[in-house]
Amino acid sequence: MYFISYLLFHLQVLVADSDKLAHPLAEPWAELVHLVQQKGSYSHIITSSSSFGKNILPRAAALLNVSPVTDVVEISGPRLFIRPIYAGNALCTVRYTGLDPCMLTIRSTSFPVPPVSSESRPNAAPISQVDLSTFSEDNLSKSRYVKHTSQETERPDLGSARVVISGGRALKSAENFKLIEKLAEKLGAAVGATRAAVDAGFVPNELQVGQTGKIVAPELYMAFGISGAIQHLAGMRDSKVIVAVNKDADAPIFQVADYGLVGDLFELIPELLEKLPEQK
Ligand SMILES: Cc1cc2nc3c(=O)[nH]c(=O)nc-3n(C[C@H](O)[C@H](O)[C@H](O)COP(=O)(O)OP(=O)(O)OC[C@H]3O[C@@H](n4cnc5c(N)ncnc54)[C@H](O)[C@@H]3O)c2cc1C
């Protein structure tokens, strides 16, 4: 596990090299964050709002006896943050008044990647090993690594893809959902889905976009047969351009769409597939 820390703006990389940390289990990693904080007394600890970050940070915060601030979308000051509430329908400004460390999960899609020119590249950061001699093994028996399974796919990662093609309940079956997958392949895009599509078993849970799924903000988000429930919008409304295809002209998705097409996806997707050029 690697930590990158800014000590008075001096970048430092800490490496915790141990077999006990070989697999991404939240309990030992939270214990490690606890240990590193006790030695380093850092002012802030930040992870991304990924399922892994959200698994570790609250555990580490409990060990350190502080309350984390989650899903930060803007940093207004060292202890002043903006985060969404009510499924993204309102933004709340939060001042952290607790003890150090101030622990945050941040939505990385809300922060643009800063341009890095060759002149502005910092000097190589020193790398040091974390002293694990006092690493407590108390928590290690609470969970056990069994195996890791994931979808073998060459498609881009949903959380960071530039283009996302999503489908909803209207697809009706896993077989029909392949239309979405074909379109995604043609556009070099990631595939997303609504909870209704996931619950119906068309696609695995890891493709769910929304309040209880992944938060995405691609350059282009195309929604096929998706009504636009607030829980789904919470996961994609920050996309730069939203295209919606729905046969109901009154579907709420059209309220957030930049381009809307009222029509039957079973006619429109094959037409799109035919007209789009093959990816080079
Ligand atoms: C606590 C909680 C958390 C939730 N979290 C999430 C979440 O993270 N993500 C999420 O997505 N949902 C979430 N939901 C569920 C959410 O409320 C909606 O039920 C879900 O998003 C609806 O999915 P859908 O748009 O696919 O289905 P529907 O709402 O049924 O919409 C289907 C749409 O397809 C259109 N349609 C039908 N046939 C066609 C066709 N042939 N061509 C074109 N359009 C067609 C219809 O007009 C309709 O608008 C959550 C709900 C709760 C209570």
The ligand as a Gaussian input file, in Angstrom:
#p B3LYP/6-31G(d) Opt

LIG

0 1
 C      -32.696000       4.218000      -1.905000
 C      -32.727000       4.065000      -3.403000
 C      -31.534000       4.082000      -4.094000
 C      -31.536000       3.950000      -5.481000
 N      -30.345000       3.997000      -6.160000
 C      -30.355000       3.963000      -7.501000
 C      -29.139000       4.080000      -8.252000
 O      -28.036000       4.178000      -7.705000
 N      -29.226000       4.059000      -9.598000
 C      -30.413000       3.946000     -10.274000
 O      -30.397000       3.953000     -11.510000
 N      -31.569000       3.809000      -9.592000
 C      -31.570000       3.804000      -8.236000
 N      -32.749000       3.646000      -7.571000
 C      -33.959000       3.278000      -8.338000
 C      -34.633000       4.470000      -9.006000
 O      -35.549000       5.062000      -8.105000
 C      -35.434000       4.014000     -10.259000
 O      -36.348000       3.017000      -9.884000
 C      -34.556000       3.464000     -11.388000
 O      -33.488000       4.357000     -11.659000
 C      -35.419000       3.302000     -12.630000
 O      -34.669000       2.683000     -13.627000
 P      -35.084000       2.825000     -15.163000
 O      -35.025000       4.254000     -15.563000
 O      -34.263000       1.832000     -15.907000
 O      -36.577000       2.248000     -15.191000
 P      -37.959000       2.976000     -15.358000
 O      -38.133000       4.048000     -14.364000
 O      -38.987000       1.900000     -15.412000
 O      -37.865000       3.692000     -16.779000
 C      -37.827000       3.022000     -17.998000
 C      -37.934000       4.089000     -19.081000
 O      -37.779000       3.475000     -20.345000
 C      -38.673000       4.088000     -21.261000
 N      -38.905000       3.116000     -22.329000
 C      -39.632000       1.963000     -22.264000
 N      -39.544000       1.290000     -23.424000
 C      -38.753000       2.034000     -24.250000
 C      -38.287000       1.862000     -25.573000
 N      -38.597000       0.778000     -26.290000
 N      -37.501000       2.829000     -26.106000
 C      -37.159000       3.939000     -25.395000
 N      -37.578000       4.147000     -24.120000
 C      -38.353000       3.203000     -23.559000
 C      -39.904000       4.425000     -20.450000
 O      -40.620000       5.480000     -21.059000
 C      -39.284000       4.812000     -19.107000
 O      -39.056000       6.212000     -19.039000
 C      -32.769000       3.778000      -6.177000
 C      -33.971000       3.769000      -5.463000
 C      -33.956000       3.904000      -4.099000
 C      -35.262000       3.907000      -3.356000

